[in-house]
C-alpha cells in the first residue's frame, strides 16, 4: 500500500474536441458541442439535442477487422485508450505479463450495435444476426477489447454505477496500483445516441426538451429542467509513481489522492442524501481539509432538487461562496459514465495550466450560495481539485486529485 497512484496519460474523446488539447482549447474558449441530433431523425421525440462527436471515422484509427465487431462506444474507447497510452509514452509490449490491467465503467453498453442486430432479426431473420452481438453490447466489452488490443493481462473489470461509475473505475484502478499493479488504463467512454438508446434515456424523465442548444442544459439555473445527453469520455493511464519515474515518464499530471462512494437512502426515509458523506470521505481519504481544495467539478444534474442537494453539500463543506465550482460538461452534455473521467482530465489540466474552465449558459439562481465559474475561464493556482459524480438510483462518488509535486 506504499504506491502512489498518479496519472501519466490522458486520452479524450468529447463532443467539443477530439483529442486532449483540442478538447481543452474548446473548453477554455467556451465552445459547446451540443446541437440537434444528426445520428438519427429526432423530430418525433420531445428531446432533440445531444453532444455528438463529429468528424470521428473509426476506420481512420482502428484495423478494419475490429469495425464489424464493435459498437461506436467501443471504437471511441479503443481510440481513447490508444491516445492515453501514447500520451503516457507507454509501449504495452514492453510491460511484463500481468503488470497492467484495464478498468472501465459503462452506463449502457453497446446500444447502437444491439439496435442494428435487432433490426436484422426482425426484418431478415436470426441467421442475419451477427455473432459479435454476443459481446458487442456488453457492459464489460470496452475493458475486454482494450485488454486484447494492448495485451494488458493484469486485473481488469467493469464498474456499473451510472454517472458515478467513471470515478469509481478510477478509484478501483487506484486500489490495484496501491496493491502492486504497475499500471491500469482506467476511465469510461459511453455512446448511446441512437433511436433505441434515446427511448431508454427518455424513460429517466431527466432529459431537457426542445431545441435551444444555448438554453437547454442549465445546472443551478432557475430555468433548469433536465440535462442534455452526450457521447464520449476519457481513459487515463493510472500508474505507480515510482514505476513512472523508473521508466522515465515524460510527465505526471497529478495524483489520485482520495476517493469515497456512498448511496442515497431510500426515498421517504427522512435521512440525508449521501453526497455530503462522499465529499467528507474523499477529503479524509486524501488527508486534507476543505481549505485545501482549490476547485470543485460539480455533477451538475440540472434537476432542481438534485442541484439543490449538491449545492447544499458544497456549501456545508466549504462555506458560502467558499470554493470555485465549475461544470464544463455544459459544453459536452452529460456523458454518463464518461463524464466524470472527462472532468478528472479537465481538473488535471487545470492544475497544469493554472486555470479553471467555465460553466456556460447558466446563471446561478437565488438560493444557491456557490461560486460558480461562469462567463469565461478563471486564472487560479490549482493544486487540489474535487470531482463529484452521481448516478441514477442514488450512487454518489467523490474523487480528489492533486498536483504530484507537492
Helices and strands as residue ranges (DSSP letters): E 5-14, E 17-18, H 20-29, E 34-36, E 49-51, G 58-60, H 64-67, H 72-88, G 92-94, E 100-105, H 111-123, G 126-128, H 133-136, H 141-150, E 157-159, G 162-164, H 165-178, E 183-190, H 195-202, G 213-215, E 232-240, H 241-246, E 254-263, H 275-286, G 290-292, E 295-297, H 304-318, E 324-326, G 328-331, H 337-353, E 355-356, E 371-372, E 378-379, E 384-391, E 395-402
